[in-house]
Amino acid sequence: MTMYFRRIMIMVTALTLLITCTLAARFEKGETPPNIVLIFIDDMGYADIGPFGARDFSTPNLDRLAEEGRRFTDFAVTAPVCSASRASLLTGVLHIRIGVTGAYNPKAIEGIHEQEMTLAELCKQKGYATAIYGKWHLGHHPKFLPLNHGFDEYHGIPYSNDMWPWHPRYHGLAPDDPKRREVYPDLPLIENDRVIDADVTAEDQKNVTQWATERALDFIDRQHKKPFFLYLPYSMVHVPLFASDAFIGKSGTGLLGDVIMELDDSVGKVVDKLREYGIADNTLIVFTSDNGPWVSYGDHAGSAGPYREAKGTSFEGGIRVPTIFWWPGEIPANTNCDEFASTIDILPTVAKLIGAQTPNHKIDGKDIGPLLFGERGALSPHETFPHYYQRQLQAVRNERWKLVFSHKYRSLNGRQGGTGGLPVDYNQNLASLALYDLDNDPGETKNVINQYPEIYAELLDAAEAYRQELGDRLTKTRGSGLREPGRLGPNDRRLIWY
């Protein structure tokens, strides 16, 4: 690097820091800090909306959000499964570190630990009103529910909408067959800290998207004069799919398209409500998904586009998700960010923006403000990044390269998925040790490990460091930096439907 180029980079870095600090400082001096709206879709594939490739149905509101905001094309979750992904999103911590590694079911006795700081608790430091409407999935017992983790209001289901007696595994059984309730009890609907409907039906599920959206609009009506954090983790497009009567048949392409169009309509209503109160220019919206599509469900599942595999795998189709950041006047409109970032970066980025303190314990996320605001020369803050699934370190990457370790994974191997809401079985494959050039081979098709031994060695060293700190079931390594999840104690009351 020449001395001239080095000086230029130093000047660019200094300017970047100045802009970011100035933006945060403006809120620390008494001006109203930005509202935060976090929209988290369940099982939405990378190519399931217009701004990321969907063409069979329209998503005009998300198209507009992207035109007025910034698309992140290399944005990843930490795990391709529900609870683990949500734990990372809300805490800014790799899920493996805090012991949330899969998808909690109704028999789970674990949940998010009380000592982990959530994004809601971070916002409460600055006097924010906080609410969640939709799917929680970080523990269904009272001590784990949202009101004990920084949220003022909650309405929704505590775990995935297929965890009920009408799960596809029971297809063909009589409605009163006792086998239907051997694994899953009736699905509850919770408001704040109590069950308001102990038996959510299929007719109820048609309304879950609208219920969340209506409450979000009411929340903005009530809280628009003060800063707020609104978390909308919609339970769709997780199977079983449901849309309200107003959207059935609307897409002309089947139920999946109808469901996505209803979600798009909901996003439009939230944005319109912000504009109604003149607070759109002081609101950051983040739209993303918890993992890739559940492709075994075929015509009820979305698309990972050009990326390999899907939900439940550490290939890009399972962990790369469609992501839009929107903040009129602050985030550059109709732009792309191709630098790598992750859901764990949202918490520290918000902390910087509103002048809040991140927790005293270690978090893994980084401030990506420079990427959000399109600052010249801004790069991914992650030198490397691990992908853990089922306590296994299955891959580690940097901005360009991804090293995949030998592990078992599920795949359809090119077969079609199921139809009408019923899945087909996966094949169990064995991934080989491989190095992929994501810049030139985003579909992870060509192993170049022999051509780039120095890159392989660098990522192998990074992987070993992760193993020592976070463990790895594949190599039977116990990490030194692990924390425990929350667990039920002997005096913890369980919810009444369990």
C-alpha positions in Angstrom: 0.0 0.0 0.0 1.4 3.4 -1.0 1.8 6.2 1.5 -0.7 8.3 -0.5 -3.3 5.5 -0.5 -2.8 4.9 3.2 -3.4 8.6 3.9 -6.6 8.6 1.8 -7.9 5.5 3.7 -7.2 7.2 7.0 -9.1 10.3 5.9 -12.1 8.2 4.7 -12.1 6.3 8.0 -12.0 9.5 10.1 -14.8 11.0 8.0 -16.9 7.8 8.5 -16.4 7.9 12.3 -17.3 11.6 12.4 -20.5 11.2 10.5 -21.6 8.2 12.6 -20.7 9.9 15.9 -22.4 13.1 14.8 -25.6 11.2 14.0 -25.6 9.5 17.4 -24.7 12.6 19.3 -27.6 14.5 17.8 -30.0 12.2 19.7 -27.9 12.4 22.9 -28.4 16.2 23.0 -32.1 16.1 23.5 -33.5 15.6 20.0 -35.9 12.7 19.6 -34.0 9.5 18.9 -35.3 7.4 16.0 -38.1 4.9 16.3 -37.2 1.4 15.6 -39.5 -1.0 13.7 -38.1 -4.5 13.3 -40.1 -6.8 10.9 -39.0 -10.4 11.1 -40.6 -12.9 8.7 -40.7 -16.6 9.4 -39.1 -18.9 6.8 -39.0 -16.3 4.0 -36.5 -17.3 1.3 -34.0 -14.9 -0.2 -36.0 -14.6 -3.5 -39.5 -14.4 -2.0 -40.1 -10.7 -2.5 -39.8 -8.4 -5.5 -36.6 -6.5 -4.4 -34.8 -9.9 -4.3 -36.2 -11.6 -7.3 -39.8 -12.7 -6.9 -41.7 -12.2 -10.1 -44.8 -14.5 -9.9 -46.7 -12.1 -7.6 -46.4 -8.4 -6.7 -44.9 -6.9 -3.5 -45.4 -3.2 -4.2 -44.9 -2.0 -0.6 -41.7 -3.9 -0.2 -40.6 -2.7 -3.6 -41.1 0.9 -2.4 -39.3 0.2 0.9 -36.3 -1.0 -1.1 -36.5 1.9 -3.6 -36.5 4.3 -0.6 -34.0 2.3 1.4 -31.0 0.1 1.1 -30.9 -3.6 0.2 -28.4 -5.8 2.0 -27.5 -8.6 -0.4 -25.1 -10.5 1.9 -27.0 -10.5 5.2 -27.1 -13.6 7.3 -28.8 -15.1 10.3 -26.5 -17.0 12.7 -28.5 -20.2 12.5 -31.0 -21.7 10.0 -33.6 -22.5 12.6 -36.3 -20.5 14.6 -35.4 -20.1 18.2 -31.6 -19.9 17.7 -32.0 -17.2 15.0 -34.4 -15.1 17.2 -32.1 -15.3 20.2 -29.2 -13.9 18.2 -31.4 -11.2 16.6 -32.6 -9.9 20.0 -29.4 -10.2 21.9 -26.7 -9.4 19.4 -25.0 -12.6 20.5 -24.2 -15.8 18.6 -26.9 -18.3 19.6 -24.4 -21.0 20.4 -22.8 -18.7 23.1 -26.1 -18.3 25.0 -27.2 -21.9 24.6 -30.2 -21.5 22.3 -29.4 -24.0 19.6 -32.7 -25.2 18.0 -36.4 -24.6 17.9 -38.2 -24.8 21.3 -41.3 -27.0 21.3 -44.2 -27.0 23.8 -42.3 -29.4 26.1 -39.3 -27.3 26.3 -38.2 -26.2 29.8 -35.6 -23.7 28.6 -35.8 -20.2 27.1 -33.9 -16.9 26.9 -31.9 -16.2 30.1 -32.9 -13.3 32.3 -29.3 -11.9 32.2 -29.2 -11.6 28.5 -30.1 -8.0 27.4 -32.6 -7.9 24.6 -33.1 -5.1 22.0 -36.2 -4.1 23.9 -34.3 -3.8 27.2 -31.6 -1.8 25.4 -34.3 0.6 24.1 -35.9 0.9 27.5 -32.7 2.6 28.7 -33.7 5.6 26.6 -37.4 5.7 27.6 -38.7 3.8 24.6 -42.2 2.3 24.5 -41.7 -1.4 23.4 -44.1 -3.9 21.9 -44.0 -7.3 20.2 -46.9 -8.6 18.0 -46.4 -12.1 16.5 -44.4 -15.2 17.2 -42.0 -15.1 20.2 -40.3 -18.6 20.3 -37.8 -17.9 23.0 -39.5 -19.9 25.7 -43.3 -20.2 26.5 -43.3 -20.3 30.3 -44.0 -17.1 32.1 -40.4 -16.3 33.1 -39.3 -16.4 29.4 -42.2 -14.4 27.9 -41.6 -10.9 26.4 -42.9 -8.9 29.3 -40.0 -10.3 31.4 -37.5 -9.3 28.7 -38.1 -5.6 28.1 -41.4 -5.5 26.2 -44.4 -3.5 27.5 -46.9 -5.3 25.3 -47.2 -8.7 23.7 -49.8 -10.4 21.6 -49.2 -13.6 19.6 -48.3 -17.3 19.7 -45.3 -18.5 21.8 -43.8 -20.8 19.2 -44.2 -22.0 15.6 -47.8 -22.2 14.3 -47.3 -25.9 13.2 -46.8 -27.0 16.8 -50.4 -28.0 17.4 -52.5 -31.1 17.0 -53.0 -30.4 13.3 -49.4 -30.8 12.4 -48.9 -32.4 9.0 -47.4 -35.5 10.7 -50.9 -36.3 11.8 -52.4 -36.1 8.3 -55.2 -38.7 7.9 -55.8 -39.2 11.6 -59.3 -38.6 12.9 -59.8 -35.2 14.7 -60.3 -36.9 18.0 -57.4 -39.4 17.7 -55.4 -39.1 21.0 -52.2 -39.4 19.0 -52.7 -35.8 17.8 -51.9 -34.5 21.3 -49.0 -36.8 22.2 -46.4 -34.3 21.1 -48.3 -31.0 20.6 -51.0 -29.6 22.8 -53.5 -27.0 21.6 -51.8 -23.9 20.3 -52.3 -20.9 22.7 -52.7 -17.2 21.9 -51.1 -15.0 24.5 -51.8 -11.3 25.4 -49.1 -9.8 27.6 -48.6 -12.5 30.3 -51.8 -14.6 30.1 -53.4 -17.0 27.7 -56.5 -15.4 26.1 -57.3 -18.4 23.8 -56.1 -21.8 24.7 -57.1 -23.4 21.4 -56.1 -21.5 18.3 -58.0 -22.9 15.4 -57.4 -22.9 11.6 -60.0 -20.1 11.4 -58.0 -18.1 13.9 -54.8 -18.7 12.0 -56.3 -17.0 9.0 -56.2 -13.8 11.0 -52.8 -13.9 12.7 -51.1 -11.6 10.2 -54.0 -9.0 10.5 -54.0 -9.3 14.3 -50.4 -8.4 14.5 -50.7 -5.5 12.0 -53.8 -4.0 13.6 -52.0 -4.0 17.0 -49.0 -2.4 15.5 -51.0 0.4 14.0 -52.8 0.9 17.3 -49.4 1.0 19.1 -48.2 3.7 16.8 -51.4 5.6 17.3 -50.8 5.6 21.0 -47.0 6.0 21.1 -46.2 8.3 18.2 -45.3 11.2 20.4 -42.4 9.4 22.1 -39.7 7.1 20.8 -40.8 3.4 20.4 -39.5 0.0 19.5 -42.0 -2.1 17.5 -41.0 -5.7 16.9 -43.2 -7.6 14.3 -42.1 -11.2 14.1 -44.9 -12.4 11.9 -45.7 -16.1 12.1 -46.0 -16.4 8.4 -44.7 -17.7 6.0 -44.0 -20.7 8.2 -46.3 -23.7 7.4 -49.1 -24.2 7.7 -49.9 -21.2 5.5 -52.9 -19.1 6.2 -54.2 -15.8 4.7 -57.2 -13.8 5.5 -60.3 -13.9 3.3 -59.3 -10.6 1.7 -56.1 -12.2 0.3 -57.1 -15.7 -0.6 -56.6 -16.0 -4.4 -55.2 -12.5 -4.7 -51.8 -13.5 -6.1 -53.2 -15.9 -8.7 -50.2 -18.1 -8.0 -51.3 -20.1 -4.9 -51.5 -19.7 -1.2 -47.8 -18.8 -0.7 -48.2 -15.8 -3.0 -51.4 -14.8 -1.2 -49.6 -15.0 2.2 -46.7 -12.9 1.0 -49.0 -10.3 -0.5 -50.8 -10.0 2.8 -47.5 -9.5 4.6 -46.5 -6.9 2.0 -49.8 -5.1 2.5 -49.1 -5.1 6.3 -45.7 -3.4 5.7 -47.4 -0.8 3.6 -49.9 0.0 6.4 -47.2 0.4 8.9 -45.3 2.8 6.7 -48.4 4.7 5.9 -49.2 5.1 9.6 -45.7 6.5 10.2 -46.2 9.0 7.4 -49.7 9.9 8.8 -48.0 11.2 12.0 -45.1 12.8 10.2 -42.5 10.5 11.9 -41.4 8.4 8.9 -38.2 10.5 8.6 -37.3 9.6 12.2 -38.0 5.9 12.0 -35.6 3.1 11.1 -37.3 0.1 9.6 -35.5 -3.2 9.3 -37.1 -6.0 7.3 -35.6 -9.4 7.3 -36.2 -13.2 7.8 -35.3 -15.7 10.4 -33.9 -18.3 8.0 -34.3 -19.7 4.5 -37.4 -21.5 3.0 -38.7 -24.9 4.2 -38.4 -26.5 0.8 -39.7 -29.9 1.7 -43.2 -28.2 1.6 -42.8 -27.5 -2.1 -45.6 -25.2 -3.3 -46.1 -23.9 0.2 -42.4 -23.0 0.5 -40.4 -20.1 -0.8 -37.3 -19.9 -2.9 -33.6 -19.3 -1.9 -33.0 -18.0 -5.4 -29.4 -18.7 -6.6 -28.3 -20.0 -3.3 -27.7 -23.6 -2.3 -30.1 -25.6 -0.1 -32.5 -24.0 2.4 -33.7 -23.9 6.0 -32.0 -26.3 8.3 -28.6 -26.1 6.5 -25.6 -23.8 6.8 -25.3 -23.4 3.1 -26.3 -19.9 1.8 -29.9 -20.9 1.1 -30.4 -21.6 4.7 -28.7 -18.5 6.2 -28.7 -15.7 3.7 -32.0 -13.7 4.0 -33.6 -10.8 2.1 -32.9 -7.6 4.1 -33.9 -4.0 3.7 -33.0 -1.0 5.9 -35.2 2.1 5.5 -34.8 5.5 7.1 -35.8 8.4 4.7 -33.2 11.1 4.6 -30.6 9.1 6.4 -30.1 5.8 4.6 -29.3 6.4 0.9 -32.3 5.5 -1.3 -32.4 2.7 -3.9 -28.9 1.4 -3.0 -27.4 -2.0 -2.4 -24.9 -3.0 0.3 -22.9 -6.1 -0.8 -20.8 -6.2 2.3 -21.4 -9.0 4.8 -23.5 -8.3 7.8 -25.7 -10.2 10.2 -28.8 -10.0 12.4 -26.5 -9.9 15.5 -25.3 -6.5 14.2 -28.7 -4.8 14.7 -28.5 -4.5 18.5 -25.1 -2.8 18.7 -26.0 -0.6 15.7 -29.2 0.6 17.4 -27.3 1.1 20.6 -24.9 3.5 18.8 -27.8 5.3 17.1 -29.8 6.0 20.3 -26.9 6.4 22.7 -27.7 3.3 24.8 -25.2 1.1 26.6 -24.6 -2.4 25.3 -24.5 -5.1 28.0 -21.4 -5.7 30.2 -21.1 -9.3 29.0 -19.7 -10.2 25.6 -21.8 -9.7 22.5 -20.7 -10.8 19.0 -22.5 -8.2 16.9 -20.8 -5.1 15.4 -22.0 -1.6 14.7 -22.8 -1.5 10.9 -23.9 2.2 10.9 -21.3 3.0 8.2 -22.8 0.3 6.0 -26.4 1.5 6.6 -25.6 5.1 5.7 -23.5 4.1 2.6 -20.4 5.8 3.8 -17.5 5.7 1.4 -15.0 2.9 2.0 -17.2 1.2 4.7 -16.4 -2.5 4.9 -17.9 -5.4 6.8 -16.8 -5.2 10.5 -16.5 -9.0 10.6 -13.1 -10.4 9.9 -14.6 -13.9 10.1 -17.9 -15.3 11.0 -19.0 -18.8 12.2 -22.0 -20.8 11.2 -23.2 -23.2 13.9 -26.1 -25.6 13.6 -27.0 -28.2 16.2 -23.9 -27.2 18.2 -21.7 -28.1 15.2 -19.4 -25.6 13.6 -20.4 -26.3 10.1 -18.7 -23.4 8.3 -16.7 -20.2 8.8 -16.4 -17.4 6.4 -14.9 -13.9 5.8 -16.2 -11.3 3.3 -15.4 -13.4 0.3 -14.5 -16.9 1.2 -16.4 -19.7 3.0 -14.9 -22.8 4.4 -17.4 -25.7 4.9 -16.5 -28.6 7.2 -17.6 -32.1 6.6 -21.0 -32.6 8.2 -24.4 -34.2 7.6 -27.1 -32.1 6.1 -30.6 -32.5 4.7 -31.5 -32.0 1.0 -34.1 -32.8 -1.6 -31.3 -33.4 -4.1 -33.1 -31.7 -6.8 -36.5 -33.3 -6.2 -39.7 -31.3 -5.9 -41.2 -30.6 -2.5 -44.7 -31.6 -1.4 -48.0 -30.1 -2.4 -51.0 -28.7 -0.6 -49.2 -28.2 2.7 -47.8 -31.7 3.0 -44.0 -32.2 2.9 -41.8 -34.8 1.3 -38.9 -36.5 3.1 -35.4 -35.2 2.9 -32.3 -37.2 1.9 -29.4 -37.1 4.3 -26.2 -36.0 2.6 -22.6 -35.7 3.7 -20.9 -32.4 2.9 -17.2 -32.6 2.1 -14.6 -30.3 3.4 -14.7 -27.4 0.9 -13.7 -23.8 0.2 -16.1 -21.6 -1.8 -15.5 -18.3 -3.4 -18.8 -16.6 -2.6 -18.0 -13.6 -4.8 -17.7 -15.7 -7.9 -19.6 -18.8 -6.9 -22.5 -17.7 -4.6 -24.2 -21.1 -5.2 -21.3 -23.0 -3.5 -20.8 -25.3 -6.4 -17.0 -25.4 -7.0 -14.6 -26.5 -4.3 -11.4 -24.4 -4.7 -9.6 -25.6 -1.5 -6.6 -26.8 -3.5 -6.2 -23.6 -5.4 -6.1 -21.3 -2.3 -4.2 -23.1 0.4 -3.4 -19.8 2.2 -7.1 -18.9 2.5 -7.9 -22.4 3.7 -5.2 -22.1 6.4 -6.5 -18.7 7.5 -10.0 -19.8 7.9 -8.9 -23.1 9.5 -7.1 -21.0 12.2 -10.2 -18.9 12.7 -12.3 -22.0 13.0 -10.1 -23.4 15.7 -10.3 -20.2 17.7 -14.1 -20.4 17.5 -14.0 -24.0 18.7 -11.9 -23.1 21.7 -14.3 -20.3 22.7 -17.7 -21.7 21.5 -17.1 -25.4 21.3 -17.9 -27.8 18.4 -19.8 -31.1 18.6 -18.1 -32.3 15.4 -14.7 -32.2 17.1 -16.0 -32.8 20.6 -14.6 -29.5 21.8 -16.1 -27.7 24.8 -15.9 -24.0 24.5 -14.7 -21.7 27.2 -17.0 -18.8 26.4 -20.4 -20.5 26.6 -23.3 -19.2 28.7 -26.3 -21.1 29.9 -29.9 -20.6 28.6 -32.7 -19.9 31.0 -34.2 -22.9 32.7 -37.3 -23.6 34.7 -36.7 -23.7 38.4 -38.6 -25.8 40.9 -40.9 -22.8 41.8 -41.6 -21.6 38.3 -45.3 -21.8 37.4 -46.1 -23.3 34.0 -48.7 -21.8 31.8 -52.1 -23.3 32.2 -52.5 -25.1 28.9 -49.3 -27.2 29.3 
